[in-house]
Amino acid sequence: MRLELLPVDSLTRIAWALVDAHGTEALGVADRTIHELESEGSPVVADAWRGLRSVLEDVLEGRLGRDAPTIH
C-alpha cells in the first residue's frame, strides 16, 4: 500500500472509521499495527500506517472534520 496513491478524502474516511470503531484507542490500534508490520518486514505498509496515524491525530484533536479536507 502506497500512501501517495490514496486520495486524501479516502484517508480521512479511513481515519474516521477507525475513530468510530475504537475511539481514542484508534491511535493504539495504529501503533500496534505499525509495530506488527515492521516486525513482519513490511516497512512500506508500516509507513502508510504512520501517515494514517498522523491523520488520526488530526481527527482526534478536532483539526479534521468528516468532510473532505481542504489542503492549504
mmCIF file of the N, C-alpha and C atoms, coordinates in Angstrom:
data_MODEL
# 
_entry.id   MODEL 
# 
loop_
_atom_site.group_PDB 
_atom_site.id 
_atom_site.type_symbol 
_atom_site.label_atom_id 
_atom_site.label_alt_id 
_atom_site.label_comp_id 
_atom_site.label_asym_id 
_atom_site.label_entity_id 
_atom_site.label_seq_id 
_atom_site.pdbx_PDB_ins_code 
_atom_site.Cartn_x 
_atom_site.Cartn_y 
_atom_site.Cartn_z 
_atom_site.occupancy 
_atom_site.B_iso_or_equiv 
_atom_site.pdbx_formal_charge 
_atom_site.auth_seq_id 
_atom_site.auth_comp_id 
_atom_site.auth_asym_id 
_atom_site.auth_atom_id 
_atom_site.pdbx_PDB_model_num 
ATOM 1   N N  . MET A 1 1  ? 0.839   -1.176 0.000  1.00 0.00 ? 1  MET A N  1 
ATOM 2   C CA . MET A 1 1  ? 0.000   0.000  0.000  1.00 0.00 ? 1  MET A CA 1 
ATOM 3   C C  . MET A 1 1  ? 0.881   1.234  0.000  1.00 0.00 ? 1  MET A C  1 
ATOM 4   N N  . ARG A 1 2  ? 0.682   2.088  -0.966 1.00 0.00 ? 2  ARG A N  1 
ATOM 5   C CA . ARG A 1 2  ? 1.459   3.318  -1.050 1.00 0.00 ? 2  ARG A CA 1 
ATOM 6   C C  . ARG A 1 2  ? 0.557   4.475  -0.708 1.00 0.00 ? 2  ARG A C  1 
ATOM 7   N N  . LEU A 1 3  ? 0.940   5.213  0.313  1.00 0.00 ? 3  LEU A N  1 
ATOM 8   C CA . LEU A 1 3  ? 0.110   6.286  0.832  1.00 0.00 ? 3  LEU A CA 1 
ATOM 9   C C  . LEU A 1 3  ? -0.156  7.361  -0.209 1.00 0.00 ? 3  LEU A C  1 
ATOM 10  N N  . GLU A 1 4  ? 0.828   7.666  -1.035 1.00 0.00 ? 4  GLU A N  1 
ATOM 11  C CA . GLU A 1 4  ? 0.637   8.735  -2.015 1.00 0.00 ? 4  GLU A CA 1 
ATOM 12  C C  . GLU A 1 4  ? -0.384  8.362  -3.091 1.00 0.00 ? 4  GLU A C  1 
ATOM 13  N N  . LEU A 1 5  ? -0.720  7.100  -3.205 1.00 0.00 ? 5  LEU A N  1 
ATOM 14  C CA . LEU A 1 5  ? -1.724  6.664  -4.175 1.00 0.00 ? 5  LEU A CA 1 
ATOM 15  C C  . LEU A 1 5  ? -3.143  6.744  -3.622 1.00 0.00 ? 5  LEU A C  1 
ATOM 16  N N  . LEU A 1 6  ? -3.268  7.022  -2.341 1.00 0.00 ? 6  LEU A N  1 
ATOM 17  C CA . LEU A 1 6  ? -4.572  7.061  -1.691 1.00 0.00 ? 6  LEU A CA 1 
ATOM 18  C C  . LEU A 1 6  ? -5.055  8.510  -1.636 1.00 0.00 ? 6  LEU A C  1 
ATOM 19  N N  . PRO A 1 7  ? -6.237  8.790  -2.191 1.00 0.00 ? 7  PRO A N  1 
ATOM 20  C CA . PRO A 1 7  ? -6.760  10.164 -2.125 1.00 0.00 ? 7  PRO A CA 1 
ATOM 21  C C  . PRO A 1 7  ? -6.943  10.618 -0.674 1.00 0.00 ? 7  PRO A C  1 
ATOM 22  N N  . VAL A 1 8  ? -6.740  11.911 -0.433 1.00 0.00 ? 8  VAL A N  1 
ATOM 23  C CA . VAL A 1 8  ? -6.829  12.451 0.919  1.00 0.00 ? 8  VAL A CA 1 
ATOM 24  C C  . VAL A 1 8  ? -8.201  12.191 1.529  1.00 0.00 ? 8  VAL A C  1 
ATOM 25  N N  . ASP A 1 9  ? -9.272  12.314 0.730  1.00 0.00 ? 9  ASP A N  1 
ATOM 26  C CA . ASP A 1 9  ? -10.593 12.087 1.302  1.00 0.00 ? 9  ASP A CA 1 
ATOM 27  C C  . ASP A 1 9  ? -10.777 10.622 1.705  1.00 0.00 ? 9  ASP A C  1 
ATOM 28  N N  . SER A 1 10 ? -10.146 9.708  0.996  1.00 0.00 ? 10 SER A N  1 
ATOM 29  C CA . SER A 1 10 ? -10.214 8.293  1.388  1.00 0.00 ? 10 SER A CA 1 
ATOM 30  C C  . SER A 1 10 ? -9.478  8.062  2.698  1.00 0.00 ? 10 SER A C  1 
ATOM 31  N N  . LEU A 1 11 ? -8.343  8.686  2.836  1.00 0.00 ? 11 LEU A N  1 
ATOM 32  C CA . LEU A 1 11 ? -7.564  8.567  4.069  1.00 0.00 ? 11 LEU A CA 1 
ATOM 33  C C  . LEU A 1 11 ? -8.353  9.137  5.247  1.00 0.00 ? 11 LEU A C  1 
ATOM 34  N N  . THR A 1 12 ? -9.038  10.231 5.015  1.00 0.00 ? 12 THR A N  1 
ATOM 35  C CA . THR A 1 12 ? -9.870  10.832 6.065  1.00 0.00 ? 12 THR A CA 1 
ATOM 36  C C  . THR A 1 12 ? -11.004 9.894  6.453  1.00 0.00 ? 12 THR A C  1 
ATOM 37  N N  . ARG A 1 13 ? -11.648 9.273  5.466  1.00 0.00 ? 13 ARG A N  1 
ATOM 38  C CA . ARG A 1 13 ? -12.742 8.333  5.765  1.00 0.00 ? 13 ARG A CA 1 
ATOM 39  C C  . ARG A 1 13 ? -12.230 7.125  6.552  1.00 0.00 ? 13 ARG A C  1 
ATOM 40  N N  . ILE A 1 14 ? -11.060 6.629  6.197  1.00 0.00 ? 14 ILE A N  1 
ATOM 41  C CA . ILE A 1 14 ? -10.474 5.504  6.931  1.00 0.00 ? 14 ILE A CA 1 
ATOM 42  C C  . ILE A 1 14 ? -10.195 5.913  8.380  1.00 0.00 ? 14 ILE A C  1 
ATOM 43  N N  . ALA A 1 15 ? -9.627  7.094  8.557  1.00 0.00 ? 15 ALA A N  1 
ATOM 44  C CA . ALA A 1 15 ? -9.329  7.570  9.912  1.00 0.00 ? 15 ALA A CA 1 
ATOM 45  C C  . ALA A 1 15 ? -10.605 7.690  10.735 1.00 0.00 ? 15 ALA A C  1 
ATOM 46  N N  . TRP A 1 16 ? -11.644 8.269  10.147 1.00 0.00 ? 16 TRP A N  1 
ATOM 47  C CA . TRP A 1 16 ? -12.909 8.406  10.885 1.00 0.00 ? 16 TRP A CA 1 
ATOM 48  C C  . TRP A 1 16 ? -13.528 7.043  11.189 1.00 0.00 ? 16 TRP A C  1 
ATOM 49  N N  . ALA A 1 17 ? -13.407 6.107  10.288 1.00 0.00 ? 17 ALA A N  1 
ATOM 50  C CA . ALA A 1 17 ? -13.939 4.763  10.540 1.00 0.00 ? 17 ALA A CA 1 
ATOM 51  C C  . ALA A 1 17 ? -13.229 4.133  11.734 1.00 0.00 ? 17 ALA A C  1 
ATOM 52  N N  . LEU A 1 18 ? -11.923 4.313  11.814 1.00 0.00 ? 18 LEU A N  1 
ATOM 53  C CA . LEU A 1 18 ? -11.173 3.788  12.964 1.00 0.00 ? 18 LEU A CA 1 
ATOM 54  C C  . LEU A 1 18 ? -11.579 4.484  14.256 1.00 0.00 ? 18 LEU A C  1 
ATOM 55  N N  . VAL A 1 19 ? -11.773 5.799  14.197 1.00 0.00 ? 19 VAL A N  1 
ATOM 56  C CA . VAL A 1 19 ? -12.187 6.537  15.393 1.00 0.00 ? 19 VAL A CA 1 
ATOM 57  C C  . VAL A 1 19 ? -13.594 6.117  15.804 1.00 0.00 ? 19 VAL A C  1 
ATOM 58  N N  . ASP A 1 20 ? -14.483 5.938  14.826 1.00 0.00 ? 20 ASP A N  1 
ATOM 59  C CA . ASP A 1 20 ? -15.842 5.489  15.149 1.00 0.00 ? 20 ASP A CA 1 
ATOM 60  C C  . ASP A 1 20 ? -15.825 4.112  15.817 1.00 0.00 ? 20 ASP A C  1 
ATOM 61  N N  . ALA A 1 21 ? -14.945 3.255  15.352 1.00 0.00 ? 21 ALA A N  1 
ATOM 62  C CA . ALA A 1 21 ? -14.887 1.889  15.880 1.00 0.00 ? 21 ALA A CA 1 
ATOM 63  C C  . ALA A 1 21 ? -14.126 1.789  17.199 1.00 0.00 ? 21 ALA A C  1 
ATOM 64  N N  . HIS A 1 22 ? -13.093 2.614  17.371 1.00 0.00 ? 22 HIS A N  1 
ATOM 65  C CA . HIS A 1 22 ? -12.192 2.441  18.516 1.00 0.00 ? 22 HIS A CA 1 
ATOM 66  C C  . HIS A 1 22 ? -12.036 3.664  19.405 1.00 0.00 ? 22 HIS A C  1 
ATOM 67  N N  . GLY A 1 23 ? -12.639 4.772  19.046 1.00 0.00 ? 23 GLY A N  1 
ATOM 68  C CA . GLY A 1 23 ? -12.490 5.991  19.849 1.00 0.00 ? 23 GLY A CA 1 
ATOM 69  C C  . GLY A 1 23 ? -11.034 6.420  19.916 1.00 0.00 ? 23 GLY A C  1 
ATOM 70  N N  . THR A 1 24 ? -10.632 6.923  21.073 1.00 0.00 ? 24 THR A N  1 
ATOM 71  C CA . THR A 1 24 ? -9.248  7.381  21.222 1.00 0.00 ? 24 THR A CA 1 
ATOM 72  C C  . THR A 1 24 ? -8.243  6.234  21.138 1.00 0.00 ? 24 THR A C  1 
ATOM 73  N N  . GLU A 1 25 ? -8.713  5.004  21.300 1.00 0.00 ? 25 GLU A N  1 
ATOM 74  C CA . GLU A 1 25 ? -7.828  3.836  21.187 1.00 0.00 ? 25 GLU A CA 1 
ATOM 75  C C  . GLU A 1 25 ? -7.388  3.617  19.736 1.00 0.00 ? 25 GLU A C  1 
ATOM 76  N N  . ALA A 1 26 ? -7.958  4.362  18.794 1.00 0.00 ? 26 ALA A N  1 
ATOM 77  C CA . ALA A 1 26 ? -7.556  4.237  17.387 1.00 0.00 ? 26 ALA A CA 1 
ATOM 78  C C  . ALA A 1 26 ? -6.060  4.490  17.219 1.00 0.00 ? 26 ALA A C  1 
ATOM 79  N N  . LEU A 1 27 ? -5.503  5.393  18.011 1.00 0.00 ? 27 LEU A N  1 
ATOM 80  C CA . LEU A 1 27 ? -4.050  5.633  17.949 1.00 0.00 ? 27 LEU A CA 1 
ATOM 81  C C  . LEU A 1 27 ? -3.285  4.396  18.392 1.00 0.00 ? 27 LEU A C  1 
ATOM 82  N N  . GLY A 1 28 ? -3.776  3.722  19.418 1.00 0.00 ? 28 GLY A N  1 
ATOM 83  C CA . GLY A 1 28 ? -3.143  2.486  19.870 1.00 0.00 ? 28 GLY A CA 1 
ATOM 84  C C  . GLY A 1 28 ? -3.231  1.396  18.822 1.00 0.00 ? 28 GLY A C  1 
ATOM 85  N N  . VAL A 1 29 ? -4.364  1.319  18.149 1.00 0.00 ? 29 VAL A N  1 
ATOM 86  C CA . VAL A 1 29 ? -4.523  0.348  17.053 1.00 0.00 ? 29 VAL A CA 1 
ATOM 87  C C  . VAL A 1 29 ? -3.484  0.638  15.972 1.00 0.00 ? 29 VAL A C  1 
ATOM 88  N N  . ALA A 1 30 ? -3.340  1.894  15.619 1.00 0.00 ? 30 ALA A N  1 
ATOM 89  C CA . ALA A 1 30 ? -2.351  2.268  14.601 1.00 0.00 ? 30 ALA A CA 1 
ATOM 90  C C  . ALA A 1 30 ? -0.936  1.936  15.079 1.00 0.00 ? 30 ALA A C  1 
ATOM 91  N N  . ASP A 1 31 ? -0.627  2.257  16.317 1.00 0.00 ? 31 ASP A N  1 
ATOM 92  C CA . ASP A 1 31 ? 0.712   1.975  16.850 1.00 0.00 ? 31 ASP A CA 1 
ATOM 93  C C  . ASP A 1 31 ? 1.022   0.480  16.829 1.00 0.00 ? 31 ASP A C  1 
ATOM 94  N N  . ARG A 1 32 ? 0.052   -0.327 17.257 1.00 0.00 ? 32 ARG A N  1 
ATOM 95  C CA . ARG A 1 32 ? 0.267   -1.783 17.264 1.00 0.00 ? 32 ARG A CA 1 
ATOM 96  C C  . ARG A 1 32 ? 0.425   -2.311 15.837 1.00 0.00 ? 32 ARG A C  1 
ATOM 97  N N  . THR A 1 33 ? -0.373  -1.796 14.932 1.00 0.00 ? 33 THR A N  1 
ATOM 98  C CA . THR A 1 33 ? -0.289  -2.242 13.540 1.00 0.00 ? 33 THR A CA 1 
ATOM 99  C C  . THR A 1 33 ? 1.067   -1.886 12.947 1.00 0.00 ? 33 THR A C  1 
ATOM 100 N N  . ILE A 1 34 ? 1.529   -0.675 13.209 1.00 0.00 ? 34 ILE A N  1 
ATOM 101 C CA . ILE A 1 34 ? 2.849   -0.247 12.712 1.00 0.00 ? 34 ILE A CA 1 
ATOM 102 C C  . ILE A 1 34 ? 3.925   -1.182 13.247 1.00 0.00 ? 34 ILE A C  1 
ATOM 103 N N  . HIS A 1 35 ? 3.880   -1.457 14.533 1.00 0.00 ? 35 HIS A N  1 
ATOM 104 C CA . HIS A 1 35 ? 4.877   -2.342 15.153 1.00 0.00 ? 35 HIS A CA 1 
ATOM 105 C C  . HIS A 1 35 ? 4.839   -3.743 14.529 1.00 0.00 ? 35 HIS A C  1 
ATOM 106 N N  . GLU A 1 36 ? 3.634   -4.291 14.359 1.00 0.00 ? 36 GLU A N  1 
ATOM 107 C CA . GLU A 1 36 ? 3.498   -5.627 13.772 1.00 0.00 ? 36 GLU A CA 1 
ATOM 108 C C  . GLU A 1 36 ? 4.021   -5.667 12.336 1.00 0.00 ? 36 GLU A C  1 
ATOM 109 N N  . LEU A 1 37 ? 3.694   -4.631 11.562 1.00 0.00 ? 37 LEU A N  1 
ATOM 110 C CA . LEU A 1 37 ? 4.143   -4.601 10.167 1.00 0.00 ? 37 LEU A CA 1 
ATOM 111 C C  . LEU A 1 37 ? 5.661   -4.498 10.081 1.00 0.00 ? 37 LEU A C  1 
ATOM 112 N N  . GLU A 1 38 ? 6.256   -3.695 10.952 1.00 0.00 ? 38 GLU A N  1 
ATOM 113 C CA . GLU A 1 38 ? 7.717   -3.597 10.970 1.00 0.00 ? 38 GLU A CA 1 
ATOM 114 C C  . GLU A 1 38 ? 8.335   -4.938 11.358 1.00 0.00 ? 38 GLU A C  1 
ATOM 115 N N  . SER A 1 39 ? 7.739   -5.608 12.342 1.00 0.00 ? 39 SER A N  1 
ATOM 116 C CA . SER A 1 39 ? 8.242   -6.911 12.781 1.00 0.00 ? 39 SER A CA 1 
ATOM 117 C C  . SER A 1 39 ? 8.151   -7.956 11.685 1.00 0.00 ? 39 SER A C  1 
ATOM 118 N N  . GLU A 1 40 ? 7.126   -7.832 10.846 1.00 0.00 ? 40 GLU A N  1 
ATOM 119 C CA . GLU A 1 40 ? 6.924   -8.768 9.735  1.00 0.00 ? 40 GLU A CA 1 
ATOM 120 C C  . GLU A 1 40 ? 7.765   -8.419 8.511  1.00 0.00 ? 40 GLU A C  1 
ATOM 121 N N  . GLY A 1 41 ? 8.466   -7.297 8.563  1.00 0.00 ? 41 GLY A N  1 
ATOM 122 C CA . GLY A 1 41 ? 9.299   -6.898 7.433  1.00 0.00 ? 41 GLY A CA 1 
ATOM 123 C C  . GLY A 1 41 ? 8.527   -6.185 6.330  1.00 0.00 ? 41 GLY A C  1 
ATOM 124 N N  . SER A 1 42 ? 7.525   -5.409 6.704  1.00 0.00 ? 42 SER A N  1 
ATOM 125 C CA . SER A 1 42 ? 6.729   -4.656 5.725  1.00 0.00 ? 42 SER A CA 1 
ATOM 126 C C  . SER A 1 42 ? 6.856   -3.159 5.994  1.00 0.00 ? 42 SER A C  1 
ATOM 127 N N  . PRO A 1 43 ? 8.046   -2.585 5.784  1.00 0.00 ? 43 PRO A N  1 
ATOM 128 C CA . PRO A 1 43 ? 8.247   -1.179 6.138  1.00 0.00 ? 43 PRO A CA 1 
ATOM 129 C C  . PRO A 1 43 ? 7.418   -0.202 5.300  1.00 0.00 ? 43 PRO A C  1 
ATOM 130 N N  . VAL A 1 44 ? 7.145   -0.519 4.055  1.00 0.00 ? 44 VAL A N  1 
ATOM 131 C CA . VAL A 1 44 ? 6.368   0.395  3.210  1.00 0.00 ? 44 VAL A CA 1 
ATOM 132 C C  . VAL A 1 44 ? 4.938   0.504  3.722  1.00 0.00 ? 44 VAL A C  1 
ATOM 133 N N  . VAL A 1 45 ? 4.353   -0.623 4.087  1.00 0.00 ? 45 VAL A N  1 
ATOM 134 C CA . VAL A 1 45 ? 2.986   -0.614 4.613  1.00 0.00 ? 45 VAL A CA 1 
ATOM 135 C C  . VAL A 1 45 ? 2.978   0.039  6.000  1.00 0.00 ? 45 VAL A C  1 
ATOM 136 N N  . ALA A 1 46 ? 4.004   -0.204 6.787  1.00 0.00 ? 46 ALA A N  1 
ATOM 137 C CA . ALA A 1 46 ? 4.106   0.450  8.098  1.00 0.00 ? 46 ALA A CA 1 
ATOM 138 C C  . ALA A 1 46 ? 4.154   1.965  7.926  1.00 0.00 ? 46 ALA A C  1 
ATOM 139 N N  . ASP A 1 47 ? 4.872   2.442  6.920  1.00 0.00 ? 47 ASP A N  1 
ATOM 140 C CA . ASP A 1 47 ? 4.924   3.879  6.647  1.00 0.00 ? 47 ASP A CA 1 
ATOM 141 C C  . ASP A 1 47 ? 3.553   4.432  6.268  1.00 0.00 ? 47 ASP A C  1 
ATOM 142 N N  . ALA A 1 48 ? 2.780   3.667  5.519  1.00 0.00 ? 48 ALA A N  1 
ATOM 143 C CA . ALA A 1 48 ? 1.423   4.093  5.173  1.00 0.00 ? 48 ALA A CA 1 
ATOM 144 C C  . ALA A 1 48 ? 0.588   4.240  6.441  1.00 0.00 ? 48 ALA A C  1 
ATOM 145 N N  . TRP A 1 49 ? 0.739   3.309  7.365  1.00 0.00 ? 49 TRP A N  1 
ATOM 146 C CA . TRP A 1 49 ? 0.018   3.390  8.636  1.00 0.00 ? 49 TRP A CA 1 
ATOM 147 C C  . TRP A 1 49 ? 0.497   4.575  9.467  1.00 0.00 ? 49 TRP A C  1 
ATOM 148 N N  . ARG A 1 50 ? 1.770   4.938  9.347  1.00 0.00 ? 50 ARG A N  1 
ATOM 149 C CA . ARG A 1 50 ? 2.256   6.136  10.047 1.00 0.00 ? 50 ARG A CA 1 
ATOM 150 C C  . ARG A 1 50 ? 1.534   7.374  9.511  1.00 0.00 ? 50 ARG A C  1 
ATOM 151 N N  . GLY A 1 51 ? 1.349   7.423  8.219  1.00 0.00 ? 51 GLY A N  1 
ATOM 152 C CA . GLY A 1 51 ? 0.598   8.538  7.626  1.00 0.00 ? 51 GLY A CA 1 
ATOM 153 C C  . GLY A 1 51 ? -0.832  8.557  8.123  1.00 0.00 ? 51 GLY A C  1 
ATOM 154 N N  . LEU A 1 52 ? -1.457  7.390  8.187  1.00 0.00 ? 52 LEU A N  1 
ATOM 155 C CA . LEU A 1 52 ? -2.812  7.289  8.700  1.00 0.00 ? 52 LEU A CA 1 
ATOM 156 C C  . LEU A 1 52 ? -2.859  7.712  10.165 1.00 0.00 ? 52 LEU A C  1 
ATOM 157 N N  . ARG A 1 53 ? -1.848  7.343  10.921 1.00 0.00 ? 53 ARG A N  1 
ATOM 158 C CA . ARG A 1 53 ? -1.798  7.728  12.338 1.00 0.00 ? 53 ARG A CA 1 
ATOM 159 C C  . ARG A 1 53 ? -1.771  9.247  12.486 1.00 0.00 ? 53 ARG A C  1 
ATOM 160 N N  . SER A 1 54 ? -1.050  9.911  11.598 1.00 0.00 ? 54 SER A N  1 
ATOM 161 C CA . SER A 1 54 ? -0.999  11.370 11.623 1.00 0.00 ? 54 SER A CA 1 
ATOM 162 C C  . SER A 1 54 ? -2.389  11.969 11.385 1.00 0.00 ? 54 SER A C  1 
ATOM 163 N N  . VAL A 1 55 ? -3.124  11.389 10.440 1.00 0.00 ? 55 VAL A N  1 
ATOM 164 C CA . VAL A 1 55 ? -4.486  11.855 10.178 1.00 0.00 ? 55 VAL A CA 1 
ATOM 165 C C  . VAL A 1 55 ? -5.373  11.562 11.386 1.00 0.00 ? 55 VAL A C  1 
ATOM 166 N N  . LEU A 1 56 ? -5.181  10.411 12.025 1.00 0.00 ? 56 LEU A N  1 
ATOM 167 C CA . LEU A 1 56 ? -5.936  10.086 13.235 1.00 0.00 ? 56 LEU A CA 1 
ATOM 168 C C  . LEU A 1 56 ? -5.724  11.142 14.324 1.00 0.00 ? 56 LEU A C  1 
ATOM 169 N N  . GLU A 1 57 ? -4.491  11.587 14.480 1.00 0.00 ? 57 GLU A N  1 
ATOM 170 C CA . GLU A 1 57 ? -4.210  12.630 15.465 1.00 0.00 ? 57 GLU A CA 1 
ATOM 171 C C  . GLU A 1 57 ? -5.001  13.892 15.145 1.00 0.00 ? 57 GLU A C  1 
ATOM 172 N N  . ASP A 1 58 ? -5.028  14.279 13.873 1.00 0.00 ? 58 ASP A N  1 
ATOM 173 C CA . ASP A 1 58 ? -5.786  15.464 13.474 1.00 0.00 ? 58 ASP A CA 1 
ATOM 174 C C  . ASP A 1 58 ? -7.276  15.294 13.743 1.00 0.00 ? 58 ASP A C  1 
ATOM 175 N N  . VAL A 1 59 ? -7.810  14.114 13.476 1.00 0.00 ? 59 VAL A N  1 
ATOM 176 C CA . VAL A 1 59 ? -9.222  13.841 13.741 1.00 0.00 ? 59 VAL A CA 1 
ATOM 177 C C  . VAL A 1 59 ? -9.503  13.943 15.243 1.00 0.00 ? 59 VAL A C  1 
ATOM 178 N N  . LEU A 1 60 ? -8.692  13.284 16.038 1.00 0.00 ? 60 LEU A N  1 
ATOM 179 C CA . LEU A 1 60 ? -8.928  13.249 17.479 1.00 0.00 ? 60 LEU A CA 1 
ATOM 180 C C  . LEU A 1 60 ? -8.719  14.602 18.153 1.00 0.00 ? 60 LEU A C  1 
ATOM 181 N N  . GLU A 1 61 ? -7.881  15.431 17.575 1.00 0.00 ? 61 GLU A N  1 
ATOM 182 C CA . GLU A 1 61 ? -7.645  16.772 18.125 1.00 0.00 ? 61 GLU A CA 1 
ATOM 183 C C  . GLU A 1 61 ? -8.646  17.801 17.600 1.00 0.00 ? 61 GLU A C  1 
ATOM 184 N N  . GLY A 1 62 ? -9.559  17.359 16.726 1.00 0.00 ? 62 GLY A N  1 
ATOM 185 C CA . GLY A 1 62 ? -10.582 18.266 16.213 1.00 0.00 ? 62 GLY A CA 1 
ATOM 186 C C  . GLY A 1 62 ? -10.122 19.158 15.080 1.00 0.00 ? 62 GLY A C  1 
ATOM 187 N N  . ARG A 1 63 ? -8.975  18.852 14.499 1.00 0.00 ? 63 ARG A N  1 
ATOM 188 C CA . ARG A 1 63 ? -8.458  19.661 13.397 1.00 0.00 ? 63 ARG A CA 1 
ATOM 189 C C  . ARG A 1 63 ? -8.974  19.212 12.044 1.00 0.00 ? 63 ARG A C  1 
ATOM 190 N N  . LEU A 1 64 ? -9.621  18.048 11.995 1.00 0.00 ? 64 LEU A N  1 
ATOM 191 C CA . LEU A 1 64 ? -10.058 17.492 10.726 1.00 0.00 ? 64 LEU A CA 1 
ATOM 192 C C  . LEU A 1 64 ? -11.457 16.902 10.886 1.00 0.00 ? 64 LEU A C  1 
ATOM 193 N N  . GLY A 1 65 ? -12.404 17.490 10.168 1.00 0.00 ? 65 GLY A N  1 
ATOM 194 C CA . GLY A 1 65 ? -13.782 17.014 10.235 1.00 0.00 ? 65 GLY A CA 1 
ATOM 195 C C  . GLY A 1 65 ? -14.024 15.850 9.316  1.00 0.00 ? 65 GLY A C  1 
ATOM 196 N N  . ARG A 1 66 ? -15.258 15.403 9.290  1.00 0.00 ? 66 ARG A N  1 
ATOM 197 C CA . ARG A 1 66 ? -15.623 14.257 8.458  1.00 0.00 ? 66 ARG A CA 1 
ATOM 198 C C  . ARG A 1 66 ? -15.669 14.583 6.970  1.00 0.00 ? 66 ARG A C  1 
ATOM 199 N N  . ASP A 1 67 ? -15.916 15.832 6.634  1.00 0.00 ? 67 ASP A N  1 
ATOM 200 C CA . ASP A 1 67 ? -15.980 16.225 5.234  1.00 0.00 ? 67 ASP A CA 1 
ATOM 201 C C  . ASP A 1 67 ? -14.594 16.180 4.621  1.00 0.00 ? 67 ASP A C  1 
ATOM 202 N N  . ALA A 1 68 ? -14.560 16.072 3.308  1.00 0.00 ? 68 ALA A N  1 
ATOM 203 C CA . ALA A 1 68 ? -13.272 16.069 2.605  1.00 0.00 ? 68 ALA A CA 1 
ATOM 204 C C  . ALA A 1 68 ? -12.501 17.328 2.987  1.00 0.00 ? 68 ALA A C  1 
ATOM 205 N N  . PRO A 1 69 ? -11.264 17.167 3.407  1.00 0.00 ? 69 PRO A N  1 
ATOM 206 C CA . PRO A 1 69 ? -10.488 18.324 3.869  1.00 0.00 ? 69 PRO A CA 1 
ATOM 207 C C  . PRO A 1 69 ? -10.046 19.221 2.737  1.00 0.00 ? 69 PRO A C  1 
ATOM 208 N N  . THR A 1 70 ? -9.772  20.459 3.102  1.00 0.00 ? 70 THR A N  1 
ATOM 209 C CA . THR A 1 70 ? -9.164  21.410 2.178  1.00 0.00 ? 70 THR A CA 1 
ATOM 210 C C  . THR A 1 70 ? -7.688  21.506 2.531  1.00 0.00 ? 70 THR A C  1 
ATOM 211 N N  . ILE A 1 71 ? -6.854  21.321 1.554  1.00 0.00 ? 71 ILE A N  1 
ATOM 212 C CA . ILE A 1 71 ? -5.417  21.387 1.777  1.00 0.00 ? 71 ILE A CA 1 
ATOM 213 C C  . ILE A 1 71 ? -4.959  22.845 1.548  1.00 0.00 ? 71 ILE A C  1 
ATOM 214 N N  . HIS A 1 72 ? -4.279  23.401 2.531  1.00 0.00 ? 72 HIS A N  1 
ATOM 215 C CA . HIS A 1 72 ? -3.806  24.788 2.432  1.00 0.00 ? 72 HIS A CA 1 
ATOM 216 C C  . HIS A 1 72 ? -2.314  24.775 2.213  1.00 0.00 ? 72 HIS A C  1 
# 
